[in-house]
Structure formats: structure tokens, C-alpha cells
């Protein structure tokens, strides 16, 4: 038979619900999952975007999630997604960070590590593979699939021979399992038979694990073709968390192969039982569902990864580009073209996505970007990609565009982490304990802070203020209590809090606070809280005149997170003036011309709309 991996706890909700599934809702179904999925190869439940989203948006600790779920599901292997030399971040890190991360992940319950690189850059893959080996984990070295091996004329870089040669390189590294990561759902049934059949023929004893997305609607057919061609493990999601940008439907795949030589050993009754829970639970997260209702075969053109599709749609809506989603998809295609036709998966897909939104926000075509590149202020991720921070893409960089984008910035040759100094964890511990208190920092906290320093600081501050918010039931995490509504929160087994909301006091205008009256286990309590609905008076911002080359306008909406110049500073055209941040995308905004900063119209923390005036440059 063929084994399956259930992706419901990670990639399914990353692909459908902007990665917002909370630990609380996984814990509720975990004991049943342990029985229902006992014959599964693994549960994918950690890594990828779930790591930073847990802290950034869900206000919960990703390491706690791993510990809590491992305790509830001791009998099924846990699998995580490791971005090779990028660990679970969006850039490269010193080697010792990746090694320590894998060591701690293995210690806290991860069994199988799917190691991939967003550019299929073997030097980055080698680092991740070695880090997992030293951590005593199962190495699933992964080839990211793009193009179409059944139609090589369309993507001449990504032929069957390219993939077979890459597999040979990975097998020579003594891996345990080969992963095929079809992150956009481009692997059509005929291509699946070609690719998997050729790999099986060349490596008869190599375990093959295939991952896809169902964006175009051909996922079940493609995965059945993979199984018949020799794949050993297939990624699927519970029915109500499957389809479109998620993985193919588990119930459909299992039923189609039931009783055949490829029988999965998963009872359809078990799938139905889990599906009933997820049908209801998914409704709680409807506010994060961007509304992708049906298959979209345009994915064969734009090649957007399933995990990015809904997140980018959600991001575009947040940036005011929701009505221009088709333009964003077209720009994504163009951005990929001018970058040289990349393997697109986090973090390289983020580069292309940021590039696409930049193009749409600034009404630029691909050809206009190329011709004007020397004068444009590109997103930070785009600049760093062309500097070589992610590694080397297949076929190299487009040289002229690279030179125009990075300008005087340093260029990295080879594996980025190889030139980085080892990370000083001892100093980081001292710094964090000075800030948060002696003995308050665990080894895993050091890793969270090393990977995401700002996000970790914000998470720590919020947890110190509010406590462990992951214990609150999801409806109450997302929506406020009604007057006289009573809830029960379990802090630990046998320790429950019964909370009843009584009343809300009047606004204290001088402090913008209100008193909240409630009962805690029957005892009256009062707590003073900030009233975040009280807004300061809105200040109308000055707009830049597009015809005035001495005025610098914001290239897109975002918050000012860094200012790099002061009034009176001499600047060169393109020199960094400030950094804008919006929905995890940072853009370095450059001076419009040579000259002197005559006036600054922004401060750190200001929220700008596209076209708002940032500064005036007086030309000499």
C-alpha cells in the first residue's frame, strides 16, 4: 500500500486560513487524531510559516505548541518543514543557528524534517541535511518542483534531466527519504508518471514522498498517478480542510485506492469522524478565509505556491489591492519572468510576491521595471535576493537587472551562511535576561529571538502583560464577550477559571482607559484596560506631487519603521531615506535625486498611504 501524511495541522491551514489555526483547536482533536491516524506515516504540524505567525498574530509560543501536541499524540511521527539554511525564517542565518534549531526541534518532538531550499540550491540543502543528521532526525531531503517535465519547451531550465541530476546529488548525501515538493500544484498526472517513474527506475529502494497543492483541481488524479508510478508517501488533508490551495482531499484519495494494491490502511470512517470536527472548527476562522471558492487553472501560468496564494490575497486586501487581485497574479508572472524564472517557494516566493505587489502599487510593467530599475525603491526582500542572501538561483541572476537593483550594495557569492560569523547565544541570553528578568529565558527562546528578534520582543511584552493567551477558546480570542456571558478557561488539568463579564465602565478621557467589571470564580473583580477604540484625531498627510522630481512619495502603503537620514544630509539618488513595513513586507525607499534633505514629513511609527510625501530633496 501507499502511506499518507496528514497536513491539516500545518500546510492545510497555512494554505486556506492564512496560517491562523490555534493550538487550542488542535489540542481538542489531538487524542482522536492519535487513534484515527494511527496508520499514517506522519502528521505535518510544525515549521514553515506557522513558527512566526504563532508569535506574530496568534500570540502563542510555537515551542509550546510542539510540546503540548507531542504529549497528546505520542504514537504518530511528527514532521516539520525546514527551509534549509533559512531554518523557519525568510533569510539566511549563521550556521550554528540552524544546527541549534534542529537540535531543539528534535528534542521537543519533531521526528521527520522535510529539508528544502527555495532555489534548489544544493549548498543550502547540504547545511540543513547535516543539521538534521547531527540532531538524529529523519532526513527528508526535498526537490522543489516547478515548470512541467511533460512540456519542457515551456520551461527549458526545469527538464526531467535537471530533476534527476538533482535527485542524484541528494541521494549521494545519504538521505533517508526523498521529498518532491510541488508547492504550486503544477505536477499534472502525465508529468507525475514521468518524474516519479524515472526516479523510481534510477533509485529502486529510495523512499519517495510527494507533496502537492490542489489549486487547479487535478491534485487527487496527480497523486494517484504518483502512487501508481512508485511513490511511497502522499500528502493529503482532511476533507473539509482540503482542496483548492490546500492539499488534495484525503477521503477521495483513500476511497479511490481502497481495496487496491495501493490501499492506505486509513479507515474512511476515521476520516469522516475527523472531518466532522474540522467542518465546524473551520467556521471559527471564516474571518481569515479569503474566499477562494473554486479551482483556478491560471496557476499553471502564474505558478504561485498554494501556501502563498491565500496569504498573498489576504495581504493584497490589507494593502488596498484586493480589487486588483488579477493584476497581482499577472504581475507575479511578470516578476518571475524578469527574475529569470525562479523556483518559487518561501522565501523566494515572498520575493516574487513582494515584487508583484510593488509593481501593481506603482503601476509598473515588467519591461518598465527593467528599464527604470536604477531609480526605483524596491522591497527589501527583492534587493537582498539579488544580493545573494538566499543563495544562487538555477542558471544564475539576470546580470543587468541585478546590477541596477543592488547598485553599491555588497554581493554574496556562494552559500550566504558560510561567510557569517557564528551567532553569540550567550550574549543574546544576557541581553534578553537583562530585559525580561533573570532565569526567564529558555534555550528555545534564544532561537525564537535569533530568528525573529522584533517579533519575539513584541510577543514577550504581550505575554508579560496578558499571560498565556493560547489557553483562551478561539471564539473568545477572536471576538469580545457579551455582558453576562460566562466562560471557562482551563489553565491546566484540574485548574479551571470561570469568568463572567459584568459591565464596562465609562471612558477616562485623560488616560483613554476604562474599568471592566467581572467575576472570577464568583468573586467580583475590576481591571483597568486601554480603550483601543479611542482614536486620536486624524492628521491629513501631504501628498507628493508625482511631477516634482524633488518630492519623494511612499511607493506603497505601510508603517515607517526606520528613518535613515536627517534634514541637511547630502544624499545620492536611490540612497535609502526610510524603511516602510506592511504585512511582513519591508520596502527601502530611496532618494528621488542627488541633493540635500530639505524637509522630512514622516516619523517612525507613522502610517503612510501610497503617494504620501516622505521628504523634499533640494537639488544642488
C-alpha positions as CSV (number, residue, x, y, z in Angstrom):
1,X,0.0,0.0,0.0
2,X,0.9,3.7,0.0
3,X,1.3,5.7,3.2
4,X,-0.2,9.1,3.8
5,X,0.8,12.2,5.7
6,X,-2.0,14.4,7.1
7,X,-1.1,18.1,6.6
8,X,-4.2,19.5,8.4
9,X,-2.2,20.9,11.3
10,X,0.2,22.9,9.2
11,X,0.1,23.3,5.4
12,X,-3.7,23.0,5.1
13,X,-4.5,25.9,7.3
14,X,-1.4,27.8,6.0
15,X,-2.9,27.5,2.5
16,X,-6.6,28.2,3.4
17,X,-6.7,30.3,6.5
18,X,-3.6,32.5,6.5
19,X,-1.8,30.1,8.9
20,X,-4.2,31.2,11.8
21,X,-5.1,27.8,13.3
22,X,-4.5,27.9,17.0
23,X,-3.0,25.3,19.3
24,X,-6.2,25.2,21.3
25,X,-8.2,23.8,18.4
26,X,-5.5,21.2,17.5
27,X,-5.4,20.0,21.2
28,X,-9.2,19.4,21.2
29,X,-9.0,16.9,18.4
30,X,-5.5,15.5,19.1
31,X,-6.5,12.4,21.2
32,X,-8.9,11.3,18.5
33,X,-6.4,12.0,15.8
34,X,-3.9,9.8,17.6
35,X,-6.3,6.9,17.1
36,X,-7.8,7.7,13.7
37,X,-4.5,8.4,12.0
38,X,-2.5,5.6,13.7
39,X,-1.6,4.1,10.3
40,X,-0.4,7.4,8.9
41,X,3.2,7.9,8.0
42,X,3.2,11.2,9.9
43,X,1.4,14.4,10.9
44,X,2.8,17.6,9.5
45,X,2.3,20.0,12.3
46,X,5.2,22.5,12.6
47,X,7.7,24.7,10.8
48,X,7.2,26.8,7.7
49,X,5.1,30.0,8.4
50,X,3.5,28.5,11.5
51,X,6.5,29.5,13.6
52,X,6.5,33.2,13.2
53,X,2.7,33.5,12.7
54,X,2.2,31.8,16.1
55,X,4.1,34.6,17.8
56,X,3.2,37.5,15.5
57,X,-0.5,37.0,15.1
58,X,-1.7,34.3,17.5
59,X,0.3,35.5,20.5
60,X,1.4,31.9,21.4
61,X,4.7,30.1,21.6
62,X,5.5,27.7,18.7
63,X,7.7,25.6,21.0
64,X,4.8,25.2,23.5
65,X,2.6,24.0,20.6
66,X,5.1,21.3,19.8
67,X,5.4,20.2,23.4
68,X,1.6,20.1,24.0
69,X,0.7,18.2,20.9
70,X,3.6,15.7,21.3
71,X,2.2,14.8,24.8
72,X,-1.3,14.2,23.3
73,X,-0.1,12.3,20.2
74,X,2.8,10.0,21.3
75,X,2.2,7.3,18.6
76,X,2.5,9.1,15.2
77,X,5.7,10.7,13.9
78,X,5.6,14.5,13.7
79,X,7.0,16.1,10.6
80,X,8.1,19.7,10.2
81,X,9.1,21.9,7.2
82,X,12.6,23.2,7.4
83,X,13.7,25.9,4.9
84,X,17.3,24.5,4.8
85,X,19.8,27.3,5.6
86,X,16.8,29.6,6.3
87,X,15.5,27.4,9.1
88,X,12.0,28.8,9.6
89,X,12.9,32.3,8.6
90,X,12.9,34.4,5.4
91,X,16.7,34.9,5.1
92,X,20.0,33.1,5.8
93,X,21.4,32.7,9.3
94,X,24.7,31.8,10.8
95,X,25.2,28.0,10.6
96,X,25.2,27.5,14.3
97,X,21.6,28.9,14.5
98,X,20.4,26.2,12.0
99,X,22.2,23.4,13.9
100,X,20.9,24.5,17.3
101,X,17.4,24.9,15.9
102,X,17.3,21.4,14.6
103,X,18.7,20.0,17.8
104,X,16.0,21.7,19.9
105,X,13.2,20.8,17.4
106,X,14.2,17.1,17.6
107,X,14.4,17.3,21.4
108,X,10.9,18.8,21.6
109,X,9.3,16.2,19.4
110,X,9.9,16.6,15.7
111,X,10.8,13.2,14.1
112,X,10.9,13.9,10.3
113,X,12.5,17.0,8.9
114,X,11.4,18.0,5.3
115,X,14.5,19.9,4.3
116,X,14.2,22.1,1.2
117,X,15.8,25.2,-0.3
118,X,13.7,27.8,-2.0
119,X,16.1,27.9,-5.0
120,X,17.0,24.2,-5.0
121,X,20.5,25.4,-4.2
122,X,22.4,22.3,-3.1
123,X,24.9,24.1,-0.9
124,X,22.0,25.4,1.3
125,X,20.4,22.0,1.3
126,X,23.6,20.4,2.5
127,X,23.6,22.5,5.6
128,X,20.0,21.6,6.5
129,X,20.7,17.9,5.8
130,X,23.8,17.9,8.0
131,X,22.0,19.8,10.8
132,X,19.2,17.2,10.9
133,X,21.7,14.4,10.8
134,X,23.5,15.8,13.8
135,X,20.2,16.2,15.6
136,X,19.4,12.5,15.0
137,X,16.3,13.3,12.9
138,X,14.9,11.6,9.8
139,X,16.2,13.4,6.8
140,X,13.7,14.0,4.0
141,X,15.7,16.0,1.5
142,X,13.4,17.7,-0.9
143,X,13.4,18.7,-4.5
144,X,11.1,21.7,-5.2
145,X,9.1,21.2,-8.4
146,X,8.3,23.9,-10.9
147,X,7.7,24.0,-14.7
148,X,6.3,21.0,-16.5
149,X,8.5,18.0,-17.3
150,X,5.9,16.8,-19.8
151,X,6.3,20.1,-21.7
152,X,10.0,21.1,-21.4
153,X,9.7,23.7,-24.1
154,X,7.7,25.9,-21.8
155,X,10.4,25.8,-19.0
156,X,13.7,24.8,-20.6
157,X,15.6,25.2,-17.3
158,X,13.5,22.6,-15.5
159,X,13.6,19.4,-17.5
160,X,13.4,15.8,-16.4
161,X,17.1,15.5,-16.6
162,X,17.5,18.6,-14.3
163,X,15.4,16.9,-11.6
164,X,17.1,13.5,-12.0
165,X,20.5,15.1,-11.7
166,X,19.4,17.0,-8.5
167,X,18.0,13.8,-7.0
168,X,21.3,12.1,-7.7
169,X,23.1,14.8,-5.8
170,X,20.8,14.4,-2.8
171,X,21.0,10.6,-2.8
172,X,24.8,10.9,-2.7
173,X,24.4,12.8,0.6
174,X,23.0,9.7,2.3
175,X,19.5,11.0,2.9
176,X,16.7,8.8,4.4
177,X,13.7,9.9,2.2
178,X,13.4,11.9,-1.0
179,X,10.7,14.6,-0.9
180,X,9.1,16.0,-4.1
181,X,7.6,19.4,-3.1
182,X,5.1,20.6,-5.7
183,X,4.3,23.8,-3.9
184,X,2.1,25.4,-6.5
185,X,0.2,22.2,-7.7
186,X,1.9,22.2,-11.1
187,X,2.5,18.5,-11.2
188,X,0.0,17.1,-13.7
189,X,-0.8,13.4,-13.9
190,X,1.3,12.7,-17.0
191,X,4.2,14.7,-15.6
192,X,3.8,12.8,-12.3
193,X,4.2,9.5,-14.1
194,X,7.3,10.7,-15.9
195,X,9.0,12.2,-12.9
196,X,8.2,9.6,-10.2
197,X,8.6,6.7,-12.7
198,X,12.1,8.0,-13.8
199,X,13.2,8.5,-10.1
200,X,11.9,5.0,-9.1
201,X,13.7,3.5,-12.1
202,X,17.0,5.1,-11.2
203,X,16.7,4.6,-7.4
204,X,14.6,1.4,-6.8
205,X,15.0,1.4,-3.0
206,X,14.7,5.2,-2.3
207,X,11.6,6.1,-0.3
208,X,9.7,8.8,-2.2
209,X,7.3,11.3,-0.5
210,X,5.2,13.6,-2.7
211,X,3.6,16.9,-1.7
212,X,1.3,19.0,-3.9
213,X,-1.5,21.6,-3.8
214,X,-4.9,21.3,-5.4
215,X,-5.2,24.8,-6.8
216,X,-6.0,23.7,-10.3
217,X,-8.2,20.8,-9.2
218,X,-6.1,18.0,-10.5
219,X,-4.5,17.0,-7.2
220,X,-6.2,13.7,-6.5
221,X,-5.5,12.5,-10.0
222,X,-1.9,13.6,-9.9
223,X,-1.3,11.9,-6.5
224,X,-2.9,8.6,-7.7
225,X,-0.6,8.8,-10.7
226,X,2.4,9.3,-8.3
227,X,1.3,6.3,-6.2
228,X,1.0,4.1,-9.3
229,X,4.4,5.3,-10.6
230,X,6.2,4.3,-7.3
231,X,5.7,7.0,-4.7
232,X,5.6,5.6,-1.1
233,X,4.1,8.5,0.8
234,X,1.5,11.1,-0.3
235,X,0.5,14.3,1.4
236,X,-3.3,14.9,1.9
237,X,-5.6,17.0,4.1
238,X,-8.8,16.1,5.9
239,X,-11.7,16.7,3.5
240,X,-13.1,19.9,4.9
241,X,-9.5,21.4,5.1
242,X,-8.5,20.2,1.6
243,X,-8.9,21.3,-2.0
244,X,-8.1,24.5,-3.9
245,X,-4.9,25.9,-2.5
246,X,-4.6,23.2,0.2
247,X,-3.6,19.6,-0.3
248,X,-5.8,17.1,-2.2
249,X,-8.8,15.5,-0.4
250,X,-7.8,12.7,1.9
251,X,-11.2,11.0,1.7
252,X,-11.3,11.0,-2.1
253,X,-7.7,9.6,-2.4
254,X,-8.2,6.9,0.3
255,X,-11.6,5.8,-1.2
256,X,-10.2,5.7,-4.7
257,X,-7.4,3.3,-3.7
258,X,-9.4,1.3,-1.1
259,X,-9.0,-2.4,-1.8
260,X,-6.3,-2.0,-4.4
261,X,-2.6,-2.7,-4.1
262,X,-2.2,0.9,-3.1
263,X,-4.7,0.8,-0.1
264,X,-3.6,3.3,2.5
265,X,-4.8,1.4,5.6
266,X,-6.7,4.5,6.8
267,X,-10.4,3.7,7.5
268,X,-12.8,6.0,5.8
269,X,-14.8,6.1,9.0
270,X,-11.9,7.6,10.8
271,X,-11.6,10.3,8.2
272,X,-15.3,11.1,8.5
273,X,-15.0,11.4,12.2
274,X,-12.2,13.9,12.0
275,X,-13.9,15.7,9.2
276,X,-17.0,16.4,11.3
277,X,-14.8,18.3,13.8
278,X,-12.9,20.3,11.2
279,X,-16.1,21.3,9.3
280,X,-17.3,23.1,12.4
281,X,-13.9,24.4,13.5
282,X,-13.1,25.9,10.2
283,X,-16.2,28.2,10.5
284,X,-14.5,29.8,13.5
285,X,-11.8,31.1,11.2
286,X,-14.0,32.4,8.5
287,X,-12.6,35.9,9.0
288,X,-9.3,34.7,7.7
289,X,-10.7,32.8,4.7
290,X,-10.1,35.0,1.7
291,X,-12.9,33.3,-0.2
292,X,-11.2,31.1,-2.8
293,X,-14.2,29.0,-3.7
294,X,-13.1,27.0,-6.7
295,X,-10.2,25.7,-8.7
296,X,-8.0,28.1,-10.6
297,X,-6.1,26.7,-13.6
298,X,-4.4,30.1,-14.1
299,X,-1.9,28.6,-11.5
300,X,-0.3,26.9,-14.5
301,X,0.6,30.4,-15.7
302,X,1.4,32.4,-12.6
303,X,2.8,29.4,-10.6
304,X,2.0,30.9,-7.2
305,X,2.5,28.4,-4.4
306,X,-0.7,27.2,-2.6
307,X,0.6,28.3,0.8
308,X,1.3,31.8,-0.7
309,X,-1.9,32.2,-2.8
310,X,-4.3,32.8,0.0
311,X,-1.8,34.7,2.2
312,X,-0.9,37.0,-0.7
313,X,-4.6,37.6,-1.4
314,X,-5.2,38.4,2.2
315,X,-2.1,40.6,2.2
316,X,-3.2,42.4,-1.0
317,X,-6.6,43.1,0.5
318,X,-4.9,44.5,3.6
319,X,-2.8,46.8,1.3
320,X,-5.9,48.0,-0.6
321,X,-5.1,45.9,-3.6
322,X,-7.9,43.3,-3.2
323,X,-9.9,44.6,-6.2
324,X,-6.8,44.3,-8.3
325,X,-6.1,40.6,-7.5
326,X,-6.0,39.6,-11.1
327,X,-3.4,42.4,-11.7
328,X,-1.4,41.0,-8.8
329,X,-1.4,37.5,-10.3
330,X,-0.4,38.9,-13.7
331,X,2.4,40.9,-12.1
332,X,3.5,37.8,-10.2
333,X,4.0,36.1,-13.6
334,X,5.9,39.2,-14.9
335,X,8.1,39.4,-11.7
336,X,9.0,35.8,-12.1
337,X,9.9,36.3,-15.7
338,X,12.2,39.3,-15.1
339,X,13.9,37.5,-12.2
340,X,14.8,34.7,-14.6
341,X,12.1,32.1,-13.9
342,X,12.7,31.0,-10.3
343,X,11.9,28.1,-8.2
344,X,9.1,29.8,-6.1
345,X,8.6,28.7,-2.5
346,X,9.2,30.6,0.7
347,X,11.3,32.7,0.9
348,X,11.9,33.0,-2.9
349,X,8.2,33.1,-3.5
350,X,8.0,36.1,-1.0
351,X,10.5,37.9,-3.2
352,X,8.3,37.4,-6.2
353,X,5.1,38.3,-4.3
354,X,6.6,41.5,-2.8
355,X,7.9,42.3,-6.3
356,X,4.4,41.8,-7.8
357,X,2.7,44.0,-5.2
358,X,5.3,46.7,-5.7
359,X,4.7,46.6,-9.5
360,X,0.9,46.8,-9.0
361,X,1.1,49.6,-6.4
362,X,3.3,51.6,-8.7
363,X,1.5,50.8,-12.0
364,X,4.7,49.3,-13.5
365,X,5.0,46.6,-16.2
366,X,7.9,44.2,-16.1
367,X,9.6,46.0,-19.0
368,X,9.3,49.3,-17.2
369,X,10.8,47.8,-14.1
370,X,13.8,46.6,-16.1
371,X,14.3,50.0,-17.8
372,X,13.8,52.1,-14.7
373,X,15.4,49.7,-12.1
374,X,18.3,52.0,-11.3
375,X,15.9,54.7,-10.0
376,X,13.3,52.6,-8.2
377,X,13.0,51.9,-4.5
378,X,12.5,48.1,-4.4
379,X,11.2,46.0,-1.5
380,X,13.9,44.9,0.9
381,X,13.4,41.2,0.1
382,X,13.9,41.9,-3.6
383,X,17.2,43.8,-3.0
384,X,18.5,41.1,-0.7
385,X,17.6,38.3,-3.1
386,X,19.6,40.0,-5.9
387,X,22.5,40.5,-3.4
388,X,22.5,36.7,-3.0
389,X,21.1,36.4,0.6
390,X,19.1,33.4,-0.4
391,X,21.8,31.7,-2.4
392,X,22.2,31.2,-6.2
393,X,19.2,30.5,-8.4
394,X,19.2,27.9,-11.2
395,X,21.0,29.5,-14.1
396,X,22.2,32.5,-12.1
397,X,20.9,36.0,-11.8
398,X,19.9,38.3,-14.7
399,X,23.2,40.3,-14.5
400,X,22.0,43.7,-15.8
401,X,18.9,43.8,-13.6
402,X,21.0,42.6,-10.6
403,X,23.4,45.4,-11.0
404,X,20.6,48.0,-11.4
405,X,18.8,46.8,-8.3
406,X,21.7,46.3,-5.8
407,X,23.8,49.2,-7.0
408,X,26.6,49.7,-4.5
409,X,25.3,47.1,-2.0
410,X,27.5,44.1,-1.3
411,X,27.1,40.9,-3.4
412,X,27.3,37.5,-1.8
413,X,28.8,34.7,-3.8
414,X,28.1,31.1,-2.8
415,X,26.2,30.0,0.3
416,X,25.3,33.1,2.4
417,X,25.7,31.5,5.8
418,X,29.3,30.4,5.1
419,X,30.5,34.0,5.4
420,X,28.6,34.8,8.6
421,X,30.2,34.8,12.0
422,X,28.8,32.3,14.5
423,X,25.8,33.6,16.4
424,X,26.6,34.6,20.0
425,X,23.8,32.9,22.0
426,X,25.5,33.6,25.3
427,X,25.4,37.4,24.7
428,X,21.8,37.1,23.5
429,X,20.8,35.3,26.7
430,X,22.4,38.1,28.8
431,X,20.6,40.8,26.8
432,X,17.3,39.1,27.0
433,X,17.5,38.3,30.7
434,X,18.5,42.0,31.3
435,X,15.3,42.9,29.6
436,X,12.9,40.2,30.7
437,X,14.3,39.0,34.0
438,X,17.0,36.5,35.3
439,X,16.1,32.9,34.5
440,X,13.2,33.9,32.3
441,X,14.8,32.8,29.0
442,X,14.7,29.1,27.9
443,X,17.1,27.7,25.3
444,X,14.2,27.7,22.7
445,X,13.5,31.4,23.4
446,X,17.1,32.1,22.3
447,X,16.3,30.6,18.9
448,X,13.0,32.4,18.6
449,X,14.8,35.7,19.3
450,X,17.7,34.8,17.0
451,X,15.3,34.1,14.1
452,X,12.8,36.8,14.7
453,X,14.2,39.4,17.2
454,X,11.5,42.1,16.8
455,X,8.6,39.6,16.7
456,X,10.0,37.8,19.8
457,X,10.3,41.1,21.7
458,X,6.7,42.0,20.9
459,X,5.5,38.6,21.8
460,X,7.3,38.6,25.2
461,X,5.9,42.0,26.0
462,X,2.4,40.9,25.2
463,X,2.7,37.7,27.2
464,X,4.1,39.6,30.2
465,X,1.1,41.9,30.0
466,X,-1.7,39.4,29.2
467,X,-0.4,36.0,30.1
468,X,-0.8,32.8,28.1
469,X,-3.5,33.7,25.5
470,X,-3.3,30.3,23.8
471,X,-5.5,28.9,26.6
472,X,-8.5,31.1,25.7
473,X,-11.1,29.4,23.5
474,X,-10.9,30.6,19.9
475,X,-14.4,32.3,19.7
476,X,-13.3,34.5,22.6
477,X,-9.8,35.1,21.3
478,X,-11.3,36.5,18.1
479,X,-14.4,38.2,19.4
480,X,-15.3,40.1,22.7
481,X,-17.5,38.8,25.4
482,X,-21.1,39.9,25.7
483,X,-22.4,41.3,29.0
484,X,-23.3,38.5,31.5
485,X,-21.5,35.9,29.2
486,X,-19.6,33.3,31.2
487,X,-16.6,31.3,30.0
488,X,-14.4,28.6,31.4
489,X,-10.6,28.6,30.8
490,X,-8.5,25.6,31.7
491,X,-5.1,26.6,32.9
492,X,-4.0,23.0,33.5
493,X,-5.7,19.7,34.3
494,X,-8.0,20.3,37.3
495,X,-7.4,24.1,37.4
496,X,-10.2,26.0,35.7
497,X,-11.2,29.6,35.8
498,X,-14.9,30.6,35.5
499,X,-15.1,34.2,34.2
500,X,-18.3,36.2,33.9
501,X,-18.3,39.6,32.2
502,X,-20.5,42.1,34.2
503,X,-20.1,45.6,32.8
504,X,-17.9,48.2,31.1
505,X,-17.2,51.4,32.9
506,X,-17.1,54.9,31.4
507,X,-14.1,56.2,29.4
508,X,-11.5,58.1,31.4
509,X,-10.6,60.6,28.7
510,X,-7.3,61.7,30.3
511,X,-5.9,58.1,30.2
512,X,-8.1,56.6,27.4
513,X,-8.8,53.7,29.8
514,X,-12.0,52.0,31.1
515,X,-12.7,49.9,34.1
516,X,-14.0,46.4,33.3
517,X,-16.2,44.7,35.9
518,X,-16.3,40.9,36.0
519,X,-16.5,37.9,38.3
520,X,-13.6,35.4,38.7
521,X,-14.9,32.1,40.2
522,X,-17.8,34.1,41.7
523,X,-15.6,36.8,43.2
524,X,-16.1,40.4,42.0
525,X,-13.1,41.9,40.2
526,X,-12.2,45.2,38.4
527,X,-9.4,45.7,35.9
528,X,-8.5,48.9,34.1
529,X,-7.8,48.4,30.3
530,X,-6.8,50.6,27.4
531,X,-9.7,51.5,25.2
532,X,-8.2,50.9,21.7
533,X,-11.4,52.2,20.1
534,X,-10.5,55.7,21.1
535,X,-8.7,57.1,18.1
536,X,-6.5,60.2,18.0
537,X,-7.5,63.0,15.6
538,X,-6.6,62.0,12.1
539,X,-3.9,64.2,10.6
540,X,-4.3,64.7,6.9
541,X,-1.0,63.9,5.3
542,X,0.6,65.9,2.5
543,X,0.7,64.1,-0.9
544,X,3.7,64.1,-3.1
545,X,3.5,65.7,-6.5
546,X,4.4,62.9,-9.0
547,X,5.6,65.6,-11.5
548,X,8.0,67.1,-9.0
549,X,11.2,65.0,-9.0
550,X,12.4,66.6,-5.8
551,X,9.5,65.2,-3.8
552,X,9.6,61.6,-2.5
553,X,6.3,59.8,-2.2
554,X,5.6,56.5,-0.5
555,X,5.7,53.8,-3.1
556,X,3.1,51.8,-1.3
557,X,1.1,51.8,2.0
558,X,3.0,50.9,5.2
559,X,4.3,52.0,8.5
560,X,7.6,53.9,8.9
561,X,9.9,51.5,10.8
562,X,13.3,53.2,10.2
563,X,14.5,56.7,9.1
564,X,18.0,56.7,7.6
565,X,18.5,60.4,7.0
566,X,18.1,63.8,8.7
567,X,17.4,67.3,7.5
568,X,20.5,68.7,6.0
569,X,22.0,65.3,5.0
570,X,23.5,65.0,1.5
571,X,22.1,62.1,-0.5
572,X,22.6,60.4,-3.8
573,X,19.7,59.3,-6.0
574,X,18.5,55.9,-4.7
575,X,20.2,56.3,-1.3
576,X,18.0,54.9,1.5
577,X,15.8,57.5,3.1
578,X,13.5,55.3,5.2
579,X,12.1,51.8,5.5
580,X,8.3,51.0,5.2
581,X,6.8,47.8,6.5
582,X,3.4,46.3,5.7
583,X,2.2,42.7,6.3
584,X,5.7,41.3,6.7
585,X,7.0,43.1,3.6
586,X,9.7,45.8,4.1
587,X,10.5,48.4,1.4
588,X,13.6,50.5,1.4
589,X,12.6,53.9,0.0
590,X,15.4,55.7,-1.9
591,X,16.0,59.4,-2.5
592,X,14.5,60.7,-5.8
593,X,17.6,62.6,-6.8
594,X,21.1,63.8,-5.8
595,X,20.8,66.7,-3.3
596,X,20.2,67.7,0.3
597,X,17.3,66.7,2.5
598,X,15.3,69.9,2.8
599,X,12.4,68.6,4.8
600,X,11.2,65.3,6.4
601,X,7.5,64.8,6.6
602,X,7.5,61.5,8.4
603,X,8.4,60.0,11.8
604,X,8.9,56.4,13.0
605,X,5.5,54.8,13.6
606,X,3.7,56.9,11.0
607,X,1.3,55.0,8.8
608,X,1.5,56.2,5.2
609,X,-0.7,55.6,2.2
610,X,0.8,55.2,-1.3
611,X,1.8,58.6,-2.6
612,X,2.1,60.3,0.8
613,X,5.0,62.8,1.0
614,X,8.1,61.5,2.7
615,X,10.7,64.2,2.1
616,X,11.8,67.1,0.0
617,X,15.2,66.9,-1.7
618,X,16.8,70.2,-2.7
619,X,19.0,69.6,-5.8
620,X,22.3,71.4,-6.0
